[in-house]
Amino acid sequence: MIMLNLLRAGLLALTLTFGVAACGTNPLTASGLVDDTIDAAAVRTVPEYRLGAADKVRVNVFGEEALTGEFIVGGSGRISMPLIGEVQAAGLTISEFQTEIAEALKKGFINEPRVSAEVLNYRPFYILGEVNKPGEYPYTNNLTVLNAVATAEGFSYRANTRQVFIKRADGTSEQAYPLTTATQVAPGDTIRIGERFF
C-alpha cells in the first residue's frame, strides 16, 4: 500500500512538471516560426566613432585663432576651413581627422601645427517598436539600450525585455543582442524593441 501511494505521488509530480513546462512553452517557438534564443555571449562592442554628415566638430589650432572654430560635416563628407579649404572628415576617427587637418596645414601654411578636435553633436539614434514614444533622439556618450528606452519613455506593456534588435547606421540588416545594462548604442543606430510572445 505504501509502495502504491509513493508511485501515485511520483506520477502526480511528473505530470505537474510536464504541465508547467508545457504552459511556459511558446507555441510559435516550438513550431520553429520564431527564434527567441539569445546567445548570452553576444556582447555588443561599439567601434571607435567615425565622423559622418551632419556631425558638428570643434577644431582648435594652437596659436591660430582664425583656424579655430566649430564646423559641420557637409553632405559631401567634408568640412570647409579657412586657409586650407575643404578637408575630408566623413569616415575618419577624430584622431585621423586631426592628422588630416595638420597635414593640410603643413603644405605651405604652418610648419608644426598642433591640432585638436572634438565632436560636439553626434548623429541621432532611432528607436522603434515596443516603447512608449518611438522616434529620433540625440545621442549622448556611453549610451546603452536601457538609457535609450528610458529616453523613449520606457517599454510598452507588450515589450520583450530580454532581447533587442540593432541596425548600424552603415549596416543593411539588424542583429539581435541580449537586452542588458551593458548593451551599447552607437550614433546613427536604429534600435527595435520587439513584442514578447505569451
Secondary structure, 3 states (H helix, E strand, C coil): CHHHHHHHHHHHHHHHHHHHHHHCCCHHHHCCCCCCCCCCCCCCCCCCCCCCCCCEEEEEECCCHHHCEEEECCCCCEEEECCCEEEECCCCCHHHHHHHHHHHHHCCCCCCCCEEEEEEECCCEEEEECECCCEEECCCCCCEHHHHHHHCCCECCCECCCEEEEECCCCCCCEEEECCCCCECCCCCEEEECECCC
